[in-house]
Amino acid sequence: MTKAPLIDEPKEGIGEPWILSRIRTIPDFPKPGIKFRDITTLLNDARGFRKAVDELVQPYVGVAIDKVAGIEARGFIVGGAVAHQLTSGFVPMRKKGKLPHATIGQSYDLEYGTDTLEIHEDAIAHGDLVLLVDDLLATGGTADAAVELIEKAGGKVVAACFVIDLPDLGGAQRLRDRGVDVISLCQYHGA
C-alpha cells in the first residue's frame, strides 16, 4: 500500500504531519487572497479519514452523547462518521429551505447580509447532549448560530469539534466565550 502524497508542506499548519499532509490548499478560492483549506483529499484517503474520525471521537468515548449535529455540507460527512462511532443519532443542520419537514431556525450575520441554519423541529429532544461537528472553524458565525439553534431546540452542546481551525479569525475563542469546549485536529494561521 502506498502512502498518500504530501499535498501541502506540513510546516504551513500546526498539527500532526499525518493530517496536514492530507489537506490541500487552493489559493485564491473562492476569491483572490483566500487560501481555501480543502479536506476532500483527507476524505479520499481511507486511512487518513479513519484516523481523523478516530481523533475526533476519542475525547468523547464513554460520554453520553445523544446526537451529533453536523453543519452543511462537509460537517455532514465528518459528523455522520463521528455519530456512527459514538452510536449517537445524527442531526443535519442545513441552510434555510432545504429540509422537508417542519423546522426551527437561527439567523446569523455574514460579511454581506444574513443566512439561516435550520433543523427539523423534532431533531433534538429537550435535554439531549449534542456534539457539534464541522470541517472548518473560521470566524465562528455559523458555529455560533448552530449552538444557538441546538439550545433553542432544548439541547445542550457538549463540545464543538473541527478538522481545521483558523485561530486568527477568532471562531474558537468566540465559542469558548460562550462556554463551549472546542477541539480541532489542526490549525492554519494567517487564514
NORGIWO-V173308 format. One record per residue. RES is the residue in three letters. SS is DSSP state (a for helix, b for strand, c for the rest). Layout:
BEGIN
res=(RES:RES)
ss=(SS:SS)
END
This chain:
BEGIN
res=(MET:THR:LYS:ALA:PRO:LEU:ILE:ASP:GLU:PRO:LYS:GLU:GLY:ILE:GLY:GLU:PRO:TRP:ILE:LEU:SER:ARG:ILE:ARG:THR:ILE:PRO:ASP:PHE:PRO:LYS:PRO:GLY:ILE:LYS:PHE:ARG:ASP:ILE:THR:THR:LEU:LEU:ASN:ASP:ALA:ARG:GLY:PHE:ARG:LYS:ALA:VAL:ASP:GLU:LEU:VAL:GLN:PRO:TYR:VAL:GLY:VAL:ALA:ILE:ASP:LYS:VAL:ALA:GLY:ILE:GLU:ALA:ARG:GLY:PHE:ILE:VAL:GLY:GLY:ALA:VAL:ALA:HIS:GLN:LEU:THR:SER:GLY:PHE:VAL:PRO:MET:ARG:LYS:LYS:GLY:LYS:LEU:PRO:HIS:ALA:THR:ILE:GLY:GLN:SER:TYR:ASP:LEU:GLU:TYR:GLY:THR:ASP:THR:LEU:GLU:ILE:HIS:GLU:ASP:ALA:ILE:ALA:HIS:GLY:ASP:LEU:VAL:LEU:LEU:VAL:ASP:ASP:LEU:LEU:ALA:THR:GLY:GLY:THR:ALA:ASP:ALA:ALA:VAL:GLU:LEU:ILE:GLU:LYS:ALA:GLY:GLY:LYS:VAL:VAL:ALA:ALA:CYS:PHE:VAL:ILE:ASP:LEU:PRO:ASP:LEU:GLY:GLY:ALA:GLN:ARG:LEU:ARG:ASP:ARG:GLY:VAL:ASP:VAL:ILE:SER:LEU:CYS:GLN:TYR:HIS:GLY:ALA)
ss=(c:c:c:c:c:c:c:c:c:a:a:a:c:b:b:c:a:a:a:a:c:c:c:b:b:b:b:c:c:c:c:c:c:c:b:b:b:b:c:a:a:a:a:c:c:a:a:a:a:a:a:a:a:a:a:a:a:a:c:c:c:c:c:c:c:c:b:b:b:b:b:c:c:a:a:a:a:a:a:a:a:a:a:a:a:a:c:c:b:b:b:b:b:b:b:c:c:c:c:c:c:c:b:b:b:b:b:b:b:b:c:c:b:b:b:b:b:b:b:b:c:c:c:c:c:c:c:c:b:b:b:b:b:b:b:b:b:c:c:c:a:a:a:a:a:a:a:a:a:a:a:a:c:c:c:b:b:b:b:b:b:b:b:b:b:c:a:a:a:c:a:a:a:a:a:a:a:c:c:c:c:b:b:b:b:b:b:c:c:c:c)
END
